[in-house]
Amino acid sequence: MWTAIGFGDQSVTLKSLVIVVCILNTSLPRVSAISTPMPKDKKKRARNVGTASAAQNALGRTLATPNTNLGQHFLKNPMIVTQIVAKAAIRGTDVCLEVGPGTGNLTVKLLDQAKRVVAVEFDPRMVAELQKRIQHTEHVNHLQIIHGDVMRVQLPFFDVCVANLPYQISSPFVFKLLAHRPMFRCAVIMFQEEFAKRLSAKPGDELYCRLSVNTQLLAKVDQLLKVGRNNFRPPPKVESRVVRIEPRNPPPPVNFTEWDGMIKIIFNRKNKTLHSGFVTKSVLKILEENYKTYCSLNSELPEGDINIKQMVEEVLSFEGFGQKRGAKMDQDDFLMYIIRAFDTFWLN
């Protein structure tokens, strides 16, 4: 896909995108790596840890009470668990990363398939439950439990990721995963249904957005299963979907931070033309400031009579892409028309 566009193995780190990138810190809210929220009230937290009516899982074990303040909704349907493991296509030599193992219904199935499982769990009650469940089994030496916030811990090497994580960290977790090196083979993850649809949305779809473009730049995304709310304990307020994410290997030859700065401008008004998005006073002002900053950092003198608007207008006229709309463009469009156009006018 990428060599056909003409970049080959060269990294695309363009002056034009450097000019754009500071948009990340100025005009729109930034999606950052957030931690799983904890209840502020200690008394409230203590009540959640209590032993309210315990339920039974498929194997007859007593389970700890889910803490919905931590986004906990335990998958209770063993058929869904089996399907998730099958879709992950785990090999006997694989290290499997599991995020949000809870009481271990999925963990024990993963241990049957993988060489080793690394489970990241935030809730100390679930850590204790999982340790208790595994301690007298043949899997005890094949499970590593990391007690911590998955958005803060340094992830170890793994081949496959399987996760039923709190939905509020879906977006930052996806991009933490895709930035992980060395690259993993695939991830099979449970998401809120609408978020899952956004991940794989195509140009022209109502849900096509910045998340769609950025995820599909870095990975192939496939919808696997729809999971109804009644398959969880307690049932969440939304339907869920299981998605397979397979990183593009090798990754596309672009600087992702700069790319995202450009995509953010375009999808701030995705149904408007690119021309209307790039020539607003606020965007032009930031582009000019960033251009001067770029020149300063690279010991270059900015052109004294530079006219940013005129430069942008020239770029927008390149093959008429100024009349295109972000909602209808795919990754090839962005790479072909935008990066090449900015390269032509601002680097040559």
N, C-alpha and C positions, 0 to 999 in steps of 0.2 A: 504493500500500500504506500509506504513512505518513499521508497526509491523511485516509484513510478511518477511521483510528483517532482522528482529531480533534486532532492537534497542529498541522497546517498548517505554517507557516514558522517557528513559534516554537521556540526552543531549549529543550530540557527539561533544566535544570540544577537538580535538586531537592535540598532540604535533606535529605530522607531518604536520597538516594544519597550525599550528602557524608558523612553519618554512617556509611554502609557502607564508603566507599572505602578507609579505612585498613586494612581487612582485607587489602588487597593487600600491605601491608608487615609483617604480623604473623603470621597464622595459617597461611598456605600458601606453598609455594615460588613465587617469582615468575619468570615466563618473561621473560628479558631478551634484549636484542640481543647475541648471542654472536658471537665471532669464530671463524673457522675455525682449529682447533687445529693447531699446528705441532709436529713432533717435538722433544723437549727435547734429545736427544742429537745433537750436531753430526755425529758420525761416522755415525750412522744416517741422517741427512738426506743426507749426501754419497753414501752407498750408493744411496739412492733416486734420485739424480740420474744415476747411472751409465747406461751404454748396454747394458743387458741386452737379450736378443733382441728387436730391433725388429720390429714387425708392419707389415703394409701395410693402408692404408685403401682405400675403394672406388675412389679415384682413383690408387692405386699409389704414394702418397707414404710415405716412412718416417716413423713416428711416434715421439715420445718415449715413454718408459716411464711408464705411469700410476703415480702416487704414492697408494696406498690410504690412507696416513696423512692425506691431504688429502681423502679421500672421492672420489677420481677414479675414475670408471668410464666409459670412452669409449663412446658410442653408435656401433656399427659397421654397423648395418643401414641402408643407404641408403633403403630403402622406408619405414622409420619416420621418418627425417629428412624425407622428402618429405611424409608425412602430417602431421607436426607443422607444417610451413610452411603447408600447405594449410589446416589448422584455424585457424591464426592470422589468416587472411584479411587479409594485409598489403596495403596500398594503395601505389601508387607515390609518394605524398607523405609516407609515414610515416617517422618516426624510430623505429627498433626497438632496444630495450634487450635485449642478450643477457647472461645471467649464466652464467659457467662455459663459455666457448667451447671450451676445450681446444685441440685441434689444428685446429679450424675447419671440420669437416665440415658442421655446421649453419650456420655463419657465412656460407659462400660461397653457400648457398641463400637465406639472408636478404638478402644483398647483391643478389641477382638480382631481388628483389621490392621492397625498401624504398629510399627516397631516401638514407637514411644508417643505419648500424648503430653503436651504442655498445656495446662489449664490455667487461665487467668481469671481469678474471682475476687470481687471487691468485698463481698459480705463475709465477715468472719464466721458467721453461723453456717454458711454454705461450705466454707473451707472445712470446717469441722465435720459436717455431714458427709462430705465427699471422702475425707480421710477415713472416717469410720466405715464407710461403705466398701472401700477398696483394701483396707489394711490386712485382711485375712484371705485375700484372693491371690490368684496367680499373677495378677496385674500390678501388684504393689510396687514392684521395682521398675515398672514401665510408665509410671505416671509422675510428672513433676507439677506441683501446684504453686503458682505464683499468686500470693495474696497482695492485691493492689489494684489501682485504677488503670485500666488498659490504655487510657489516653496519656498516662504519665510514665508507665514502665517502659523499659527498653525491650522490645520484642526479640526473642532469640531466633535462631535459624529454624525454619519450618518449610515443609513441602506443600502442605495443604492446610487451609484454615476452615474451621466450621464454627459458626457463631449463632447464638440466639441472644443478642445483646439488647440492652435498653434502647428503645427506639430514639430517645433524645440525643444519642451520640452517633447516630447512623452516618451522617455526612462527614464529620471529622474522622471517624474511624475508617471509612472507605478510603480517604485520601492518605491517612497514615499507613494503611495497608499497602496502597499502590506505590508509596514512596519507599517501602521497606526493601532493603538490599541485604543479602542477595535475593533475587526475585523468587517468589514462590510459584507453584504450578497453577493452583486455582484456589478459589474460596467459595464456599457454599454458605450463604448467610440468610437468616430470617430478617425481613424488614416489614415495616408498615406497608400496606398495599400501595398507597399512593406514591410513597417514596420509591418503592421498587419499580413502579411504572415509569417514574421520572428517569430512573437510571437508564432504562432501555428505550425511552421515547425517541422517535425519529422526527426529522424536519417535517413541519406541517402538523404534527400532533399537538393537541391542546396542552399537554404536559411537557412538551419539549422546552428545555431551559438550560441555563448555565451548567447545572449539575449534569444534565444529559451529555452536553458537548464535552465537558472536561473528563467525565468518566470514560466515555467512549473513545476519547483521544488516547487514553492510557490502557484501556482494557476492552475485551469483548464481553458483553453482558447478555445472559440468557435467563429468561423466566422459566422456572422449573415447576413449582407447585403453588397452588393457592391453598391457604390454610385458614379455615374458619375460626372465629374467636372461641368457639366452644371446645376447641382442642387444647385450650390452655386453662390453667388454674392459677389465679382467678381469670375469667375471660376479660381480655382487653376491650377497649371501646371501639377498636378498629379491626378490620380484616388484615390478614398478613399474607406475605408471599415469600417463597424461598427462591433466591437468585444465585446463579453461578457467575462468578467474576474471574475471568482469565486474563492476566496481564499480557500486554503486547510485548513480545520478546524477539528482537531487541525493542526497547522503548522508542517512541518517536523522537527524532532529533530536534527537539525544541526545548527552550528554557520554560518550564511550566509556570513559574511565577510571572514571567513576562506575558506568556500566552494568556494566563488567567486575567491579567490586567486588561488586555484587549477584549476578551470575551465579556468581562464585566460591563464595559462600556456598551457593547452591542446589545446585551440582554437586559440592560436597564430599561430599554424600550424595544423589545424584540420584534414587535409588529410594525415599528416605524422603519423607514429606510435608514441605511447606514449613514447617509449624508446628514439626516436630521439628528442623528446621535452624536456625530463627531464634530459638528460645527456649532454646538451650543456654547455660550460664553463661558460657562463653568468648565467644560472640558477643554476648550481652547486655552484658557488661562492656565490650567494645570499642565497641559502639554508644553506650553511655553516655559513654565517654571522648571519642568522636568528636563527639557532640552538644555537649558542653561546649566542645571545641576550635572547633567551627563557630561557636558563639555568641560566643566570644572574638574570633575573626577578623572577625566581622561586627558587633562592638560591641553585642551583644545580651546581656541577662541571662538565664541559664538559669532555668527554673522551679525554685523552691526544693524543691518536693516532687515533682519529676518521677519517674514510675515507668515506666522504659523497657519493662519486661516488659508492663505493662498497655497501653502504647501499641502495642507489637508485637502483642499479642493482639487489639486492636481492628482493627488493619490486617489481620491474618490472617483475621478473621471477615468481612471485606468480600466479599460474594458467595461466601463459602465457599471462597475459594481457598487457605486454609490447609491444606486436605485434598488439594490438588493435588500432584503429584510432578513434579520438574524433568524427569525422563526422558520425560514425556508432553507437555510444554509446548513450544509453538513461539514465534517472535518476537512474534506478535500477542498470545499469552497473556501473555507477560512485560510487554509494553507496556500492554496493556489493564488487566490485573488488578493488577499489581504497582505500576507507576509511578502509575497513577491512584489506587490505594488509598493509597499513601504520600502522594501529593499532597493527597488529601482530608483525611487525619487529621493530617498534620504541617505543612501549610502554611496551612490554613484555621482 
